[in-house]
Amino acid sequence: MPELTNKRPEFRNINAFKDLTTYRLPAAGWVSILHRVSGLLMFLLLPLIVWLFDTSVSSEISHDVFVGAFEGGIGFVPGWFLKLVVLALIWAYLHHFIAGVRHLWMDATHAVTKSFGKSSAVVTLVLSIGLTVVLGAKLFGLY
């Protein structure tokens, strides 16, 4: 009797130019990668966060410097660029927080199924991007 074998593709080496361009990462994979990116971004921009907090609460004069930084810039850095960096920080915080709550929920309830992973990843992406758009509109003075 002939042996029935299912010929499956065998990948020994990944060709970055051929294989990675056609690979579709699932939503949970994107959330996982972006969770790491957002944590790194917040860590690298921690000195800016400390400066922003310090100048916003120290005194009325320093608060005026804080507001002026967003309007006129700081030194050679224009105000719009500072707003973009702060917008990136807003996204990083929101995404990192929401993805962290997602992981805590999965750990606490043992809800580690493929369907819950996909739906919670989509909710994480939609919430973090949606809230970033709303807060970004406020940051850029649209309302």
C-alpha positions in Angstrom: 0.0 0.0 0.0 1.5 3.4 -1.0 2.2 5.7 1.8 0.1 8.9 1.8 2.1 11.9 2.7 1.0 15.5 2.8 3.6 17.6 1.1 4.0 20.6 3.3 6.3 23.5 2.6 9.6 23.2 4.5 11.3 26.4 5.5 14.9 26.0 6.5 16.1 29.6 6.0 13.9 32.6 5.9 14.7 34.9 3.0 14.0 38.4 4.3 13.2 39.8 0.9 11.0 37.0 -0.3 9.3 35.5 2.8 8.9 38.4 5.1 7.2 40.6 2.6 4.4 38.1 2.0 3.9 37.1 5.7 0.7 38.5 7.3 1.2 39.1 11.0 -2.0 38.5 13.0 -3.5 41.4 15.1 -2.1 39.8 18.3 1.4 39.8 16.8 1.1 43.5 15.9 -0.1 44.3 19.5 2.8 42.4 20.9 5.4 44.2 18.8 3.8 47.6 19.4 3.7 46.9 23.1 7.5 46.6 23.1 7.9 49.6 20.8 5.7 51.8 23.0 7.6 50.7 26.1 11.0 51.5 24.5 9.6 54.9 23.2 8.5 55.9 26.7 11.8 54.8 28.2 13.9 56.7 25.7 11.7 59.9 26.1 11.6 59.8 29.8 13.9 62.9 30.2 11.4 64.8 28.1 8.5 63.6 30.2 10.2 64.7 33.4 11.0 68.1 31.9 7.4 68.5 30.7 6.0 67.6 34.1 8.5 69.8 35.9 8.0 72.9 33.8 4.2 72.5 33.9 3.8 72.4 37.7 6.8 74.3 39.1 5.5 77.9 39.0 3.3 80.1 36.8 6.4 81.4 35.0 7.6 77.9 34.2 4.1 77.0 33.1 4.2 79.9 30.6 7.5 78.5 29.3 5.7 75.1 29.0 2.9 76.6 26.9 5.4 78.7 24.9 7.3 75.6 24.0 4.3 74.2 22.2 3.6 77.5 20.4 7.0 78.7 19.5 9.3 75.8 20.1 12.4 75.3 22.1 15.7 76.6 20.7 16.0 75.1 17.2 13.1 72.6 17.7 9.9 74.0 16.3 6.6 73.8 18.2 4.9 71.5 15.7 7.7 69.0 16.1 7.5 69.0 19.8 3.7 68.4 19.5 4.4 65.4 17.2 6.8 64.0 19.8 4.2 64.5 22.5 1.6 62.9 20.3 3.9 59.8 19.9 4.2 59.8 23.7 0.4 59.9 24.0 0.1 56.9 21.7 2.9 55.0 23.4 1.3 55.5 26.8 -2.2 54.6 25.7 -1.1 51.6 23.7 1.2 50.3 26.4 -1.5 50.8 29.1 -4.3 49.2 27.1 -2.1 46.2 26.0 -1.0 45.8 29.6 -4.6 45.6 30.8 -5.3 43.1 28.0 -2.5 40.9 29.2 -3.5 41.2 32.9 -7.1 40.3 31.9 -5.9 37.2 30.0 -3.6 36.2 32.9 -6.3 36.7 35.6 -9.2 35.0 33.7 -7.1 32.4 31.8 -8.8 33.6 28.6 -6.1 32.4 26.4 -8.0 31.4 23.3 -7.3 32.2 19.7 -10.6 34.0 19.3 -10.2 36.1 22.4 -6.6 36.9 21.5 -7.7 38.2 18.1 -10.7 40.2 19.4 -8.9 41.7 22.3 -5.9 42.7 20.0 -8.3 44.4 17.6 -9.9 46.3 20.5 -6.5 47.3 21.8 -5.5 48.7 18.4 -8.8 50.5 17.9 -8.9 52.0 21.4 -5.3 53.2 21.4 -5.4 54.7 17.9 -8.9 56.2 18.5 -8.0 57.8 21.8 -4.7 59.1 20.3 -6.6 60.8 17.5 -9.0 62.4 20.0 -6.2 63.6 22.3 -4.1 64.6 19.3 -6.9 66.8 18.0 -6.9 68.5 21.4 -3.1 68.9 21.4 -3.2 70.5 18.0 -6.1 72.8 19.0 -8.8 71.4 16.8 -11.3 71.7 19.7 
